[in-house]
């Protein structure tokens, strides 16, 4: 198996607090032939500033895309918000030469220039489309037997379809297919599957954001799932780190293990659990046998 | 003869309407004119369930050119950006993009940023990222830093002064 090189675009939330995602993707993806390169000089993708100034979002995305283009490397973008922002910027700059010129004028100050060629992948399409289920299957040494998992895709990984997203907008099934390959038993449909986690409201309506999280988790708990799998640091912050508080908003005792897809990938590929950051999950992941009870 | 909003006596503003429609064209092909008020956007809206955001009414305000009403309303800041409205619109109108444009106009007109947006912007200016690197608590109540977990140093803009100057320049010009 030949290795493929990707520049890692960490974004903001993963490298400043969602360490379990970063630890687990760094520990597991090299086993599937993915060689991750750390680029210097990166910044926020600009997506959280879209409400404030969209030109700022375009500029911030473009400067990061330019840094990858300089190295001739595609970007692996584990955060779906960053992925959408970089992807949309690519589309706008390809379609609008005047805007590309304007952005390049701004990039000059930092000695950067972008032509529009940086290719992007997210965790979902990297595993499902680039690496492929056959290769993953060959590397599974420790199948995830008996885990009845539901997938929370979040919003940015699947919408809007017209821009092209890692999975389908109304019936995403790639993560379920990956989980099946890892030996788990995913629950493929549930009524709240496409719902938001609430995280985008954190800056200005934190209470409502938590209520959104609480409502979704309560519904999942009633399904009888043994855990939830996610692929977004923002969703994970809400579902895992804030689970107890989210439960209070709906007057429910929530007790659901929440894990990153890359953490389970690591387990199935035989990576030492210590290296996958399970001590950092604040939800009860010991119920899935992923760590001892704290 | 133009339509006057009877509740606010607001007059339509053709220039502001054209400005928003210009921005939308930059991002997508379809303008608000195609909306026929079916309210499919509102039926799926995540913020509608909790905060009474009604995307179809946002589109209606833009169609009529009642931009001041739109920009001055606090409801534009309740969007969760779930994008279901844009995804499901049978006319390929994107209420979420109208909301982004309205919020940008509100900021441009000098309205105070709600919640933590100012802090987030200051953090990007200072460090390149939304927040500083955090010390986290484990399930067993121990504290851990990025370094202790064996993760490599953060990637941040190499010349912060030049990076800041570019952002300040963008903040000064019209979006």
Interface residues (C-beta under 8 A of the other chain):
Chain A: X10 X12 X13 X15 X16 X17 X19 X22 X23 X26 X38 X39 X40 X41 X42 X43 X44 X48 X49 X50 X51 X52 X53 X54 X55 X56 X59 X60 X88 X92 X96 X99 X106 X107 X109 X110 X155 X156 X159 X160 X161 X162 X169 X170 X194 X195 X196 X198 X200 X201 X202 X203 X204 X205 X206 X208 X211 X212 X277 X279 X280 X281 X282 X285 X291 X294
Chain B: X23 X26 X27 X28 X46 X47 X50 X51 X77 X78 X79 X80 X81 X82 X83 X84 X86 X87 X92 X94 X100 X101 X103 X104 X107 X113 X114 X115 X116 X117 X120 X121 X124 X128 X129 X130 X131 X132 X133 X134 X136 X137 X138 X139 X140 X141 X142 X144 X146 X149 X150 X151 X152 X154 X155 X156 X157 X158 X159 X162 X163 X165 X166 X167 X169 X170 X171 X173 X175
